Amino acid sequence: MAVARLGFLLLLLTSAGGCTPAMENAAIAPLAGKPIMVWKGLLSRAKPTPNATIRYGEDALQVVDVWQPSPSKFGRGPHPAVVMIHGGCWQTAIAERDIMNWIADDLRAHGVGVWNIEYRGVDRGGGYPATYQDVGAAADLFATKRGEFGFRTDTPVVTIGHSAGGHLSLWLARRSTLAKGDALRGRVPLLVDVAISQGGLPNLRAQTMLPDHPCGADAATKMAGDAFARVSPPEMPKTRGREIQFNNDRDRIAPPVFGRAYGAKMVTTPGEGHVELIAPDSVSWGKQRAEILRVFKL
């Protein structure tokens, strides 16, 4: 890496002090003891299914899976619910919404509904501006339709996203600061009270400078367009909502330095990696679930 480029990344990624992602990754030595979870460890499990799937657009990917708590266990409601966004390096070929099914089912089993958003990735007609328009439209539909699905309308609005979805969760939280008339803002944008990032990639400008990152730089470049101030959360104004980052110290996709650079509250779990953040039996997910239940006073 050229000295000039290293210096630029240092400025982008270490506003709170620390090292660049490349430097931190190099410092993550293999730890003795239990190995971190790989994708097969999650995806090979029996996959739970949502209660319903609804459309917010004409494309096959413009859908939302709805997860509703069991009436026999939790009554007919209404129940609190979260807006969920999957990751996958912003690429549909890498991941779709069903990668979140296990934690969606876990929240459902604890009395919390889930609005799990699908969207067009950069490889399926997405990127800037389409992916943002998709996520915004699906989130705004939650605002207008949640009551019809037995979800409460008087509880805090919580968004939660994994990896690239963490970027989109944080973006939703700051979207309402965009200028009125901005196509990405929407007419009445969902106002987010708590945005959760699960090993997120919030800094698009930095991500476009990391071609050796597992996600590469190309997808982030397509997500950024020429509009960093409208789509990269650290360059957007803050809102009244709280932002919470959950990071794991053995995560090579989104090491804790990413969260420290962003500057919002961060909860770090030792000994776990990127997959554990969306595995229902992990320590890191247990912390996230506890935070969600606390927000909803359950």
The 8 nearest C-alpha neighbors of each residue, nearest first, counted from 0:
[[1, 5, 2, 4, 3, 21, 6, 209],
 [2, 0, 4, 3, 5, 6, 7, 8],
 [1, 3, 5, 4, 6, 0, 7, 8],
 [4, 2, 6, 5, 1, 7, 0, 8],
 [5, 3, 7, 1, 6, 2, 8, 0],
 [4, 6, 2, 8, 3, 7, 9, 1],
 [5, 7, 9, 3, 4, 8, 2, 10],
 [8, 6, 4, 10, 9, 5, 3, 11],
 [9, 7, 11, 5, 10, 6, 12, 4],
 [8, 10, 6, 7, 12, 11, 13, 19],
 [9, 11, 7, 8, 12, 13, 6, 14],
 [12, 10, 8, 9, 13, 205, 7, 14],
 [11, 13, 260, 9, 10, 8, 14, 19],
 [14, 12, 16, 260, 15, 17, 9, 10],
 [13, 15, 260, 16, 12, 10, 11, 261],
 [14, 16, 13, 260, 259, 262, 17, 261],
 [17, 15, 13, 14, 18, 260, 259, 12],
 [16, 18, 13, 15, 256, 19, 259, 260],
 [19, 17, 22, 23, 13, 20, 9, 256],
 [18, 20, 22, 21, 9, 23, 12, 8],
 [21, 19, 23, 22, 24, 256, 18, 254],
 [22, 20, 24, 19, 23, 25, 18, 212],
 [21, 23, 19, 25, 20, 24, 18, 26],
 [22, 24, 26, 20, 25, 21, 18, 19],
 [25, 23, 21, 27, 26, 22, 20, 251],
 [24, 26, 22, 23, 27, 21, 28, 20],
 [25, 27, 23, 24, 28, 22, 21, 29],
 [28, 26, 24, 25, 23, 29, 249, 248],
 [27, 29, 26, 30, 25, 24, 249, 31],
 [30, 28, 27, 31, 249, 34, 26, 32],
 [31, 29, 28, 32, 270, 34, 33, 27],
 [30, 32, 29, 33, 34, 28, 270, 35],
 [31, 33, 34, 30, 270, 35, 29, 271],
 [32, 34, 35, 31, 270, 30, 36, 271],
 [35, 33, 32, 36, 31, 30, 270, 271],
 [34, 36, 271, 272, 33, 37, 270, 249],
 [35, 37, 274, 40, 275, 34, 38, 272],
 [38, 36, 40, 39, 274, 35, 41, 273],
 [37, 39, 40, 41, 42, 274, 36, 43],
 [40, 38, 42, 41, 43, 37, 36, 44],
 [39, 41, 38, 37, 43, 42, 36, 44],
 [40, 42, 39, 38, 43, 44, 278, 37],
 [41, 43, 39, 44, 38, 40, 98, 46],
 [44, 42, 39, 41, 40, 45, 46, 38],
 [45, 43, 42, 41, 46, 40, 39, 101],
 [44, 46, 47, 43, 42, 101, 41, 48],
 [45, 47, 44, 48, 101, 100, 42, 43],
 [48, 46, 100, 101, 104, 45, 49, 103],
 [47, 49, 46, 50, 100, 104, 66, 97],
 [50, 48, 66, 51, 65, 64, 47, 52],
 [49, 51, 66, 65, 67, 48, 52, 64],
 [52, 50, 65, 49, 64, 53, 66, 63],
 [51, 53, 64, 63, 65, 62, 54, 50],
 [52, 54, 63, 62, 64, 51, 55, 65],
 [55, 53, 62, 56, 61, 63, 52, 57],
 [54, 56, 61, 62, 137, 53, 136, 57],
 [57, 55, 61, 54, 58, 62, 59, 133],
 [56, 58, 59, 61, 55, 54, 60, 62],
 [59, 57, 61, 60, 56, 62, 119, 54],
 [60, 58, 61, 57, 62, 56, 54, 119],
 [61, 59, 58, 118, 62, 117, 119, 57],
 [62, 60, 56, 58, 118, 59, 55, 54],
 [61, 63, 54, 117, 53, 60, 55, 116],
 [62, 64, 116, 53, 115, 52, 117, 65],
 [63, 65, 52, 115, 51, 49, 114, 66],
 [64, 66, 114, 51, 49, 50, 113, 52],
 [67, 65, 113, 49, 112, 50, 107, 64],
 [66, 68, 112, 107, 50, 69, 65, 113],
 [69, 67, 107, 110, 112, 111, 108, 70],
 [68, 70, 72, 71, 73, 67, 74, 108],
 [71, 69, 74, 75, 73, 72, 68, 76],
 [72, 70, 69, 74, 73, 75, 68, 76],
 [73, 71, 69, 70, 74, 68, 110, 108],
 [72, 74, 70, 69, 71, 110, 68, 75],
 [75, 73, 70, 76, 71, 72, 69, 77],
 [74, 76, 70, 77, 73, 149, 71, 69],
 [77, 75, 78, 74, 149, 150, 73, 70],
 [76, 78, 149, 150, 151, 75, 79, 146],
 [77, 79, 150, 76, 151, 111, 149, 80],
 [80, 78, 151, 111, 150, 112, 154, 295],
 [79, 81, 112, 111, 113, 150, 78, 82],
 [82, 80, 113, 157, 158, 114, 83, 112],
 [81, 83, 158, 114, 113, 115, 157, 159],
 [82, 84, 115, 159, 160, 114, 158, 116],
 [85, 83, 160, 164, 116, 115, 159, 161],
 [86, 84, 164, 96, 161, 160, 99, 95],
 [85, 87, 164, 163, 162, 161, 88, 89],
 [86, 88, 94, 93, 89, 90, 163, 85],
 [87, 89, 90, 214, 163, 86, 218, 93],
 [88, 90, 120, 87, 163, 121, 86, 218],
 [91, 89, 120, 88, 92, 121, 93, 87],
 [90, 92, 120, 94, 93, 95, 122, 123],
 [93, 91, 90, 94, 122, 95, 120, 87],
 [94, 92, 87, 91, 90, 88, 95, 89],
 [95, 93, 87, 91, 92, 98, 86, 90],
 [94, 96, 97, 91, 98, 85, 117, 93],
 [95, 97, 98, 85, 117, 99, 116, 115],
 [98, 96, 100, 99, 95, 94, 85, 101],
 [97, 99, 96, 100, 95, 94, 85, 101],
 [100, 98, 97, 101, 102, 96, 103, 85],
 [101, 99, 103, 97, 102, 98, 104, 47],
 [102, 100, 104, 103, 99, 279, 105, 47],
 [101, 103, 105, 279, 104, 100, 99, 277],
 [104, 102, 100, 106, 105, 101, 113, 99],
 [103, 105, 107, 101, 102, 106, 100, 108],
 [104, 106, 102, 108, 107, 103, 101, 279],
 [105, 107, 109, 111, 103, 108, 104, 102],
 [106, 108, 68, 104, 111, 110, 109, 105],
 [107, 109, 105, 106, 110, 104, 68, 111],
 [110, 108, 106, 107, 111, 105, 68, 292],
 [111, 109, 68, 107, 108, 73, 106, 112],
 [112, 110, 107, 106, 80, 79, 109, 78],
 [113, 111, 80, 67, 66, 107, 68, 79],
 [112, 114, 66, 81, 80, 115, 65, 82],
 [115, 113, 82, 65, 83, 64, 81, 116],
 [114, 116, 83, 64, 63, 113, 84, 82],
 [117, 115, 63, 84, 83, 114, 118, 96],
 [116, 118, 96, 62, 60, 63, 61, 95],
 [119, 117, 60, 61, 133, 130, 120, 134],
 [120, 118, 125, 123, 130, 60, 124, 121],
 [119, 121, 90, 125, 91, 89, 123, 122],
 [120, 122, 125, 126, 90, 123, 124, 89],
 [121, 123, 120, 90, 124, 91, 125, 92],
 [124, 122, 120, 119, 121, 125, 91, 90],
 [125, 123, 121, 119, 122, 120, 126, 129],
 [126, 124, 121, 120, 119, 130, 129, 123],
 [125, 127, 222, 121, 130, 221, 129, 128],
 [128, 126, 222, 129, 224, 223, 221, 130],
 [127, 129, 131, 126, 130, 132, 125, 183],
 [130, 128, 125, 132, 127, 131, 126, 133],
 [131, 129, 125, 133, 126, 132, 119, 128],
 [132, 130, 134, 133, 129, 128, 135, 183],
 [131, 133, 129, 135, 130, 134, 183, 136],
 [134, 132, 130, 136, 131, 135, 118, 129],
 [135, 133, 131, 137, 136, 132, 138, 130],
 [134, 136, 132, 138, 133, 137, 131, 139],
 [137, 135, 139, 133, 138, 134, 132, 140],
 [136, 138, 140, 134, 135, 139, 55, 133],
 [139, 137, 135, 141, 140, 136, 134, 189],
 [138, 140, 142, 136, 141, 189, 137, 188],
 [141, 139, 137, 143, 142, 138, 144, 136],
 [142, 140, 145, 138, 144, 139, 143, 137],
 [141, 143, 139, 140, 144, 145, 189, 138],
 [142, 144, 140, 141, 145, 139, 146, 147],
 [145, 143, 141, 147, 146, 140, 142, 148],
 [146, 144, 141, 150, 148, 147, 142, 143],
 [145, 147, 150, 149, 148, 144, 151, 152],
 [146, 148, 144, 145, 149, 150, 143, 77],
 [149, 147, 145, 146, 150, 144, 67, 65],
 [148, 150, 77, 146, 147, 76, 78, 145],
 [151, 149, 78, 77, 146, 145, 79, 148],
 [152, 150, 77, 79, 78, 153, 146, 154],
 [151, 153, 154, 146, 150, 145, 79, 142],
 [154, 152, 151, 155, 79, 156, 150, 77],
 [153, 155, 152, 151, 156, 79, 295, 80],
 [156, 154, 192, 157, 153, 295, 193, 294],
 [155, 157, 191, 192, 193, 154, 158, 81],
 [158, 156, 193, 81, 194, 192, 191, 82],
 [157, 159, 82, 194, 168, 81, 83, 195],
 [158, 160, 195, 83, 168, 196, 194, 82],
 [161, 159, 165, 164, 84, 168, 196, 83],
 [160, 162, 197, 164, 165, 86, 85, 199],
 [161, 163, 199, 86, 165, 198, 164, 200],
 [164, 162, 86, 166, 165, 88, 200, 89],
 [163, 165, 160, 86, 161, 85, 167, 84],
 [166, 164, 199, 160, 196, 161, 168, 162],
 [165, 167, 201, 163, 200, 164, 169, 168],
 [166, 168, 170, 164, 165, 169, 171, 163],
 [169, 167, 165, 171, 160, 170, 166, 158],
 [168, 170, 172, 166, 171, 167, 194, 232],
 [169, 171, 167, 173, 172, 232, 168, 174],
 [172, 170, 174, 168, 169, 173, 167, 135],
 [171, 173, 169, 191, 170, 174, 194, 168],
 [174, 172, 170, 171, 175, 176, 237, 238],
 [175, 173, 171, 176, 177, 172, 170, 184],
 [174, 176, 177, 173, 188, 184, 190, 172],
 [177, 175, 174, 173, 236, 178, 238, 235],
 [178, 176, 175, 174, 184, 179, 181, 229],
 [177, 179, 181, 180, 176, 184, 175, 182],
 [180, 178, 181, 177, 184, 186, 185, 182],
 [179, 181, 182, 178, 186, 185, 184, 183],
 [182, 180, 184, 183, 179, 178, 177, 185],
 [181, 183, 184, 185, 180, 132, 186, 179],
 [184, 182, 181, 132, 185, 131, 135, 128],
 [185, 183, 181, 182, 177, 174, 188, 175],
 [184, 186, 188, 182, 183, 187, 181, 135],
 [185, 187, 188, 184, 180, 179, 182, 181],
 [188, 186, 185, 189, 139, 184, 175, 190],
 [189, 187, 185, 175, 184, 139, 190, 186],
 [188, 190, 139, 191, 142, 138, 187, 175],
 [191, 189, 188, 192, 175, 172, 156, 240],
 [192, 190, 156, 172, 193, 240, 157, 189],
 [191, 193, 240, 156, 155, 157, 241, 190],
 [194, 192, 241, 157, 240, 191, 242, 156],
 [195, 193, 242, 158, 157, 169, 168, 159],
 [196, 194, 159, 243, 244, 242, 158, 160],
 [195, 197, 165, 244, 199, 160, 159, 198],
 [198, 196, 161, 245, 199, 165, 160, 162],
 [199, 197, 246, 162, 253, 245, 161, 196],
 [198, 200, 162, 165, 196, 197, 166, 201],
 [199, 201, 166, 163, 162, 202, 165, 253],
 [202, 200, 166, 199, 232, 203, 231, 165],
 [201, 203, 205, 204, 231, 200, 206, 233],
 [204, 202, 206, 205, 231, 219, 201, 207],
 [203, 205, 207, 206, 202, 227, 208, 231],
 [204, 206, 208, 203, 207, 202, 11, 8],
 [205, 207, 203, 208, 209, 204, 216, 219],
 [206, 208, 216, 220, 204, 219, 205, 209],
 [207, 209, 206, 205, 210, 216, 204, 8],
 [208, 210, 206, 212, 211, 216, 207, 215],
 [211, 209, 215, 216, 212, 208, 207, 217],
 [212, 210, 209, 215, 213, 216, 214, 21],
 [211, 213, 215, 214, 209, 210, 216, 252],
 [214, 212, 215, 211, 252, 210, 251, 88],
 [215, 213, 212, 88, 216, 218, 252, 210],
 [216, 214, 210, 212, 213, 211, 217, 209],
 [215, 217, 207, 210, 219, 209, 218, 206],
 [216, 218, 220, 219, 215, 221, 207, 210],
 [219, 217, 221, 220, 216, 222, 121, 89],
 [218, 220, 222, 221, 207, 216, 217, 203],
 [219, 221, 217, 223, 207, 218, 222, 216],
 [220, 222, 218, 126, 219, 223, 224, 127],
 [223, 221, 126, 127, 219, 220, 224, 218],
 [224, 222, 220, 221, 227, 226, 225, 127],
 [223, 225, 221, 127, 226, 222, 220, 227],
 [224, 226, 223, 227, 127, 220, 228, 221],
 [225, 227, 229, 228, 224, 223, 230, 231],
 [228, 226, 231, 230, 229, 223, 225, 234],
 [227, 229, 234, 226, 235, 230, 231, 232],
 [230, 228, 227, 226, 231, 235, 177, 234],
 [229, 231, 227, 228, 232, 226, 223, 170],
 [230, 232, 227, 203, 234, 233, 202, 228],
 [231, 233, 235, 170, 234, 201, 230, 169],
 [234, 232, 235, 231, 202, 261, 201, 236],
 [233, 235, 228, 232, 231, 236, 227, 229],
 [236, 234, 232, 233, 228, 229, 237, 173],
 [237, 235, 176, 238, 173, 234, 233, 232],
 [236, 238, 173, 235, 239, 176, 240, 172],
 [239, 237, 240, 173, 236, 172, 176, 175],
 [238, 240, 241, 237, 192, 191, 172, 173],
 [241, 239, 192, 238, 193, 191, 242, 172],
 [242, 240, 193, 192, 194, 243, 239, 238],
 [241, 243, 194, 193, 263, 195, 240, 264],
 [244, 242, 195, 264, 265, 263, 194, 196],
 [243, 245, 265, 196, 195, 264, 197, 266],
 [244, 246, 266, 197, 265, 267, 198, 196],
 [245, 247, 267, 198, 255, 266, 244, 197],
 [248, 246, 268, 267, 272, 250, 271, 249],
 [247, 249, 269, 250, 255, 268, 254, 270],
 [250, 248, 272, 271, 247, 270, 251, 27],
 [249, 251, 272, 273, 254, 247, 252, 248],
 [250, 252, 254, 253, 24, 249, 273, 272],
 [253, 251, 250, 254, 213, 273, 212, 198],
 [252, 254, 198, 251, 250, 257, 199, 255],
 [255, 253, 250, 256, 251, 257, 252, 248],
 [254, 256, 258, 257, 246, 248, 259, 253],
 [255, 257, 259, 258, 254, 260, 20, 17],
 [258, 256, 255, 260, 259, 254, 253, 261],
 [259, 257, 261, 255, 260, 256, 262, 244],
 [260, 258, 256, 262, 261, 257, 15, 255],
 [259, 261, 13, 12, 257, 14, 15, 258],
 [262, 260, 258, 259, 263, 257, 233, 201],
 [261, 263, 259, 260, 258, 15, 264, 14],
 [264, 262, 242, 261, 243, 265, 244, 258],
 [263, 265, 243, 244, 262, 242, 266, 258],
 [266, 264, 244, 245, 243, 263, 267, 258],
 [265, 267, 245, 244, 246, 268, 264, 243],
 [268, 266, 246, 247, 245, 265, 269, 248],
 [269, 267, 247, 283, 248, 271, 246, 270],
 [270, 268, 248, 271, 247, 267, 249, 272],
 [269, 271, 249, 248, 268, 272, 35, 247],
 [272, 270, 249, 247, 35, 269, 275, 248],
 [273, 271, 250, 249, 247, 35, 275, 274],
 [272, 274, 250, 275, 276, 252, 198, 247],
 [275, 273, 276, 272, 277, 36, 38, 37],
 [274, 276, 278, 277, 273, 281, 272, 271],
 [275, 277, 274, 284, 283, 273, 278, 197],
 [278, 276, 275, 274, 102, 279, 284, 99],
 [277, 279, 275, 281, 280, 276, 102, 284],
 [280, 278, 102, 281, 284, 101, 277, 105],
 [279, 281, 278, 282, 284, 285, 275, 283],
 [282, 280, 284, 283, 278, 275, 279, 285],
 [281, 283, 285, 284, 286, 280, 268, 275],
 [282, 284, 286, 285, 281, 276, 268, 287],
 [285, 283, 287, 286, 281, 276, 282, 279],
 [284, 286, 282, 288, 283, 287, 289, 281],
 [287, 285, 289, 283, 284, 288, 290, 282],
 [288, 286, 284, 290, 289, 285, 291, 283],
 [287, 289, 291, 285, 290, 286, 284, 292],
 [288, 290, 286, 292, 287, 291, 293, 285],
 [291, 289, 293, 287, 288, 292, 294, 286],
 [292, 290, 288, 294, 293, 289, 287, 295],
 [293, 291, 297, 295, 289, 294, 290, 296],
 [292, 294, 296, 290, 291, 295, 289, 297],
 [295, 293, 291, 292, 296, 290, 155, 297],
 [294, 296, 292, 293, 297, 291, 154, 79],
 [297, 295, 293, 294, 292, 291, 154, 290],
 [296, 292, 295, 293, 294, 110, 291, 109]]
